[in-house]
Amino acid sequence: MPELITGVAGFIGDHIARRLWEAGIEVVAAWYFATA
């Protein structure tokens, strides 16, 4: 079932990417407020 594996991998990758994106925003916001 390669479709299932590809779907699961894409779902996990999207989830990780979203977490990294949110963490990046938090880091930038913290740096901005710390230096403002």
Secondary structure, DSSP 8 states (H G I E B T S, - for coil): -HHHHHHHHHHHHHHHHHHHHHHHHHHHHHHHHHH-
